[in-house]
Amino acid sequence: MAVLDAQSATFSIADEIPAAVIVGGIVSFSGFDGEASDIDITTLASTAKEFRQGLQDFGNFSIELFRDPSDVGQVEMETARAAQATRECVLTLDSGDIATFDAYVKSLTSSGAVDDVINGSANLKITGAVTWT
């Protein structure tokens, strides 16, 4: 069984040029949580409900991060969110596996507390397919 190390993973987002910029300060990520829809193909002759698999929905990609207003990747995520723009995103794992997908930034939050640093999260909606290489 292969166990992948998340420690050296990077996430980048392409800006309008389009040159990808790495998003800094990431402490965790999760995603690709979508699922295909169900298409009802039941007819009057059916003896039970019948279904066919619909198109795959790759869902969302979320990251937890330390907020840094000078980080070019975080600035690009905020720019894309404000512009309601879809961007090419790339998750690169330590193993060399790469996931490439288009997404738009649904939210980019910040929070802070006593005796803590400012942290936040970003939630991106994947549009289209995820390609693994």
Beta strands, then each sheet from edge to edge (+ up, - down):
strand 1: 10-14
strand 2: 20-22
strand 3: 26-31
strand 4: 38-40
strand 5: 51-53
strand 6: 60-66
strand 7: 86-92
strand 8: 98-108
strand 9: 119-132
sheet 1: 2+ 1- 7+ 8- 9+ 6- 3+
sheet 2: 4+ 5-
end
